[in-house]
Amino acid sequence: MTALPSRDSSTEISPGIHWIKGALNETGHAYILEGLEGNYLLGVSRDLTDNVLIEKFQPYRILCIGDRHHGKSAARQLCKQVNRGITCSEIESVKLGKGVTVEQALPMAQTSLFEDLIALPTPGHTPGALSYLFVQESHCALFMGDTICPVDGTWRYWVSSKNLPQFIKSIESLDGDYDLMVGNSFACSPLPYVKGKAAVRNILDGLVKTARAKMGR
């Protein structure tokens, strides 16, 4: 069994991709990406104040969140800690917690933030949910935020029945070859990611099939 890292330890889950995670169910995960234009921080809803690993990779070029659930009071503290505002969608930007600074409010369209970091609209979990692609020479990682995550190793979606059509459309739009897929929900267990192009594709296709069956299609 793979040991989970302690609060102030990190696991490099792929070259240049660092996972920071505390105890199970400590509301979310943080990911530090060593990008072409500096370090990128994919935000999280838990308090990372004074976390030595966050400090280690300072400064950050960008602080991204997937949806409003990661833009609460802890996000306000994280913005102060890393001296950056939040990057999220325009829709989610008006739903963040009081005092959370928004640096970039993105349209619901594919947006190149840097040469190797791309924001993808994946509404369904929330109306303005974004996912992110981190593209390297030989790797392509898909960060799904809260939309889907592994629960006891089985990937599931967090979408209301009325939003399933939108969710299906979002997942079907993810037609690339991803060799790493990462979740950011507090419910992720035992690990928040899966590796391998075939494994990722099977999960995405399987979730669409499950959602369609629930809709009776």
TATA-V737687 format. One record per backbone hydrogen bond with DSSP energy under -0.5 kcal/mol. CO is the residue of the C=O (numbers start at 1). NH is the residue of the N-H. E is the energy in kcal/mol with one decimal. If there is no record, write none. Layout:
# TATA-V737687
co->CO nh->NH e->E
co->CO nh->NH e->E
This chain:
# TATA-V737687
co->6 nh->9 e->-1.6
co->9 nh->21 e->-0.7
co->11 nh->13 e->-1.2
co->11 nh->19 e->-2.8
co->14 nh->17 e->-2.9
co->16 nh->18 e->-0.5
co->16 nh->34 e->-2.8
co->17 nh->13 e->-1.3
co->17 nh->14 e->-1.1
co->18 nh->20 e->-0.5
co->18 nh->32 e->-2.4
co->19 nh->11 e->-1.9
co->19 nh->21 e->-0.5
co->20 nh->30 e->-2.2
co->23 nh->26 e->-1.5
co->25 nh->27 e->-0.9
co->30 nh->20 e->-2.9
co->31 nh->33 e->-0.5
co->31 nh->42 e->-2.9
co->32 nh->18 e->-2.9
co->33 nh->35 e->-1.3
co->33 nh->40 e->-2.8
co->35 nh->38 e->-1.1
co->38 nh->35 e->-2.1
co->39 nh->61 e->-3.0
co->39 nh->62 e->-0.7
co->40 nh->33 e->-2.9
co->40 nh->42 e->-0.5
co->41 nh->43 e->-0.7
co->41 nh->64 e->-2.5
co->42 nh->31 e->-1.5
co->48 nh->51 e->-2.5
co->51 nh->55 e->-1.9
co->52 nh->56 e->-2.0
co->53 nh->57 e->-1.4
co->55 nh->58 e->-1.5
co->59 nh->39 e->-0.6
co->62 nh->41 e->-2.5
co->63 nh->87 e->-2.5
co->64 nh->43 e->-4.5
co->66 nh->130 e->-2.3
co->67 nh->70 e->-1.8
co->68 nh->71 e->-1.9
co->71 nh->97 e->-4.0
co->72 nh->75 e->-0.8
co->72 nh->76 e->-1.3
co->73 nh->77 e->-1.5
co->74 nh->78 e->-2.2
co->75 nh->79 e->-2.5
co->76 nh->80 e->-1.5
co->77 nh->81 e->-2.3
co->78 nh->82 e->-2.5
co->79 nh->83 e->-1.0
co->79 nh->84 e->-1.5
co->86 nh->88 e->-0.5
co->86 nh->103 e->-2.6
co->86 nh->104 e->-1.9
co->87 nh->65 e->-2.1
co->88 nh->106 e->-3.2
co->89 nh->93 e->-2.0
co->90 nh->94 e->-0.7
co->91 nh->94 e->-0.6
co->92 nh->95 e->-2.2
co->93 nh->96 e->-0.5
co->97 nh->100 e->-1.8
co->101 nh->86 e->-3.4
co->101 nh->103 e->-0.6
co->104 nh->88 e->-2.1
co->104 nh->106 e->-0.6
co->106 nh->90 e->-3.1
co->107 nh->109 e->-2.2
co->111 nh->113 e->-0.8
co->111 nh->119 e->-3.1
co->114 nh->117 e->-1.0
co->116 nh->135 e->-2.1
co->117 nh->113 e->-2.1
co->117 nh->114 e->-1.9
co->118 nh->133 e->-2.8
co->119 nh->111 e->-2.3
co->120 nh->131 e->-2.9
co->122 nh->125 e->-0.5
co->126 nh->124 e->-1.8
co->126 nh->129 e->-1.4
co->129 nh->122 e->-2.5
co->131 nh->120 e->-3.4
co->132 nh->143 e->-3.2
co->133 nh->118 e->-2.3
co->133 nh->135 e->-0.6
co->134 nh->136 e->-0.6
co->134 nh->141 e->-2.5
co->139 nh->136 e->-3.1
co->140 nh->179 e->-1.5
co->140 nh->180 e->-1.1
co->141 nh->134 e->-2.4
co->141 nh->143 e->-0.6
co->142 nh->144 e->-0.7
co->142 nh->182 e->-2.9
co->143 nh->132 e->-2.1
co->144 nh->147 e->-1.5
co->145 nh->184 e->-2.8
co->145 nh->185 e->-0.5
co->147 nh->158 e->-2.3
co->149 nh->156 e->-2.8
co->150 nh->152 e->-0.6
co->150 nh->189 e->-2.3
co->151 nh->154 e->-1.6
co->153 nh->155 e->-0.6
co->154 nh->151 e->-2.9
co->156 nh->149 e->-2.1
co->157 nh->159 e->-0.6
co->160 nh->163 e->-1.1
co->161 nh->164 e->-1.3
co->163 nh->167 e->-2.3
co->164 nh->168 e->-3.0
co->165 nh->169 e->-2.0
co->166 nh->170 e->-2.1
co->167 nh->171 e->-2.6
co->168 nh->172 e->-2.6
co->169 nh->173 e->-1.1
co->171 nh->174 e->-1.4
co->173 nh->175 e->-1.7
co->176 nh->178 e->-0.9
co->177 nh->179 e->-0.5
co->179 nh->196 e->-2.4
co->180 nh->142 e->-2.9
co->181 nh->194 e->-2.1
co->182 nh->144 e->-3.1
co->184 nh->29 e->-0.6
co->185 nh->188 e->-1.4
co->186 nh->25 e->-0.6
co->189 nh->153 e->-2.7
co->192 nh->183 e->-3.3
co->194 nh->181 e->-2.5
co->196 nh->200 e->-2.5
co->197 nh->201 e->-2.5
co->198 nh->202 e->-2.5
co->199 nh->203 e->-1.9
co->200 nh->204 e->-2.4
co->201 nh->205 e->-2.7
co->202 nh->206 e->-2.2
co->203 nh->207 e->-2.3
co->204 nh->208 e->-1.8
co->205 nh->209 e->-2.2
co->206 nh->210 e->-2.4
co->207 nh->211 e->-2.5
co->208 nh->212 e->-2.5
co->209 nh->213 e->-2.1
co->210 nh->214 e->-2.0
co->211 nh->215 e->-1.4
co->212 nh->216 e->-0.5
co->212 nh->217 e->-2.9
co->213 nh->216 e->-0.9
